[in-house]
């Protein structure tokens, strides 16, 4: 599934600046695919909120394409503090 995550990020790089992808997704790690959810861990809850507000639609569309069924990328925040 890491290949699918790489494919999703490559799709995202086609529509947003490479630097943005590196800033917001450089430390993201695939966790698991569970049903219609593709779960990714990001550093903290601030990342979760920013990604949901700014990239959710693009992530979901790409995940659905690569998983070959309707899929939603769910980001979970790690333990790193936000401040």
C-alpha positions as CSV (number, residue, x, y, z in Angstrom):
1,X,0.0,0.0,0.0
2,X,3.0,2.3,0.3
3,X,3.1,2.4,-3.5
4,X,-0.5,3.6,-3.5
5,X,0.4,6.4,-1.1
6,X,3.3,7.3,-3.3
7,X,1.0,7.4,-6.3
8,X,-1.4,9.6,-4.4
9,X,1.4,12.0,-3.6
10,X,2.6,12.0,-7.2
11,X,-1.0,12.9,-8.3
12,X,-1.0,15.7,-5.8
13,X,2.3,17.1,-7.1
14,X,0.6,17.5,-10.5
15,X,-1.9,20.0,-9.0
16,X,0.0,21.8,-6.2
17,X,3.6,23.0,-5.8
18,X,6.1,20.3,-5.0
19,X,7.2,22.3,-2.0
20,X,3.7,22.3,-0.5
21,X,3.6,18.5,-0.8
22,X,6.9,18.2,0.9
23,X,5.9,20.6,3.7
24,X,2.5,18.9,4.5
25,X,3.2,15.3,3.5
26,X,6.9,14.9,3.8
27,X,6.6,13.2,7.2
28,X,3.3,11.4,6.5
29,X,3.3,7.7,6.8
30,X,0.8,5.2,5.4
31,X,-0.8,3.3,8.3
32,X,-3.5,1.0,6.8
33,X,-6.3,0.7,4.3
34,X,-9.5,-0.3,6.0
35,X,-12.6,-0.6,3.9
36,X,-13.2,2.7,2.3
37,X,-10.6,4.5,4.4
38,X,-6.9,5.0,3.5
39,X,-5.3,6.0,6.8
40,X,-2.2,8.1,7.0
41,X,-0.4,9.4,10.0
42,X,0.8,13.0,10.0
43,X,2.9,14.8,12.7
44,X,0.1,16.4,14.6
45,X,-3.5,17.6,14.7
46,X,-2.6,20.9,13.1
47,X,-1.5,19.0,10.0
48,X,-4.7,17.0,10.1
49,X,-6.9,20.1,10.1
50,X,-4.8,21.9,7.4
51,X,-4.8,18.8,5.1
52,X,-8.6,18.3,5.5
53,X,-9.3,22.0,4.7
54,X,-6.9,22.3,1.8
55,X,-6.3,18.9,0.2
56,X,-9.0,16.5,1.2
57,X,-10.9,16.4,-2.1
58,X,-7.8,15.9,-4.2
59,X,-6.6,13.1,-1.8
60,X,-9.9,11.3,-1.9
61,X,-10.2,11.5,-5.7
62,X,-6.7,10.1,-6.1
63,X,-7.1,7.4,-3.5
64,X,-10.3,6.3,-5.2
65,X,-8.6,6.1,-8.5
66,X,-5.6,4.1,-7.2
67,X,-7.7,1.8,-4.9
68,X,-10.2,1.3,-7.7
69,X,-13.2,1.9,-5.4
70,X,-14.6,4.9,-3.5
71,X,-12.0,5.7,-0.8
72,X,-11.4,8.5,1.7
73,X,-8.0,9.5,3.0
74,X,-8.1,9.8,6.7
75,X,-5.2,11.6,8.4
76,X,-4.5,11.0,12.0
77,X,-2.3,13.2,14.1
78,X,0.8,11.9,15.8
79,X,2.1,12.9,19.2
80,X,4.3,15.8,18.1
81,X,3.1,19.1,19.8
82,X,1.6,21.7,17.6
83,X,3.5,24.7,19.1
